[in-house]
């Protein structure tokens, strides 16, 4: 997650280029628990990303061998599971780098539900919470769904973004170069950036603007995504709070073109309040992630309970949106 927010314009948020997700159907699967084996596999992926960083100057920043090795690792897993993968090249401050896009082998290509996470770290550290956790979680959710052998109703697309830490460069490139007809086929985009913070909070993007803070609501359909994720986290024992669509992560380019968006977040450099500590546990007056953008953002910096709860919510969202046909 980059330090400076990139705000979406009010006009862009009013765009109506995307499909709307039905409210009633989204709550049907919220009590589904993620398999314990899946959570352990997420931790295995994080260990591999840690090993990659350790072998490449301590980081996995875009444009470096550590980033390339991270992308190769994830691509290999998805290829083996039967996904159709595409490596998208684009320029960044670090030179040429890449996004990785993976589509499910089945599903209606006119109705695409995307799940995304940035794969790059900052140059100062291995980026295991930021954002190995999001990348590993959506990777395993994809692999678990594929292993179930079901053909989705909707096309599932998983995106691993490069150069997010340089200002959302990879996701912006993807959205801006996607033909308008293909943009209109994306029913929803769900973003997962930092889902295992050590002093974890439980936040979902405020799709309906019920908090009345900052940038306003997401495009129509975002409120339903928020509800699904809130219900999943509540079922896991972690009632969520809203967090503003401040444009600070890779949902930004999607909401700017009117695509409904949502996601979960466990906090970065901000301080946990006494009320939040009472509700969620942890230490009031301390950062959600004291190792944010530092060399100590290693596997030891990940709260396994927060990771498990968020992985359950992600897995439930994949299963729900694979089966439920979005309505215009």
Secondary structure, 3 states (H helix, E strand, C coil): CCCCCCCCCHHHHCCCCCCECCHHHHCCCCCCCCCHHHHHHHHHHHHHHHHHHHCCCCCCECCCHHHHHHHHHHHHHHHHCCCEEEEEEEEECCEEEEEEEEECCCCEEEEEEEEEEECCECCCCCCHHHHHHHHHHHHHHHHHHHHCCCCCCEEEEEEEECCHHHCCHHHHHHHHHCCHHHHCCEEEEEEECCCCECCCCCEEECCCCCCCCCCCCCCCCHHHHHHHHHHHHHHCCCCCEEECCCCCCCCHHHHHCCCCEEEEECCCCCECCHHHHHHHCCCCCCECCCCCCCCCCCHHHECHHHHHHHHHHHHHHHHHHHHCCCEC
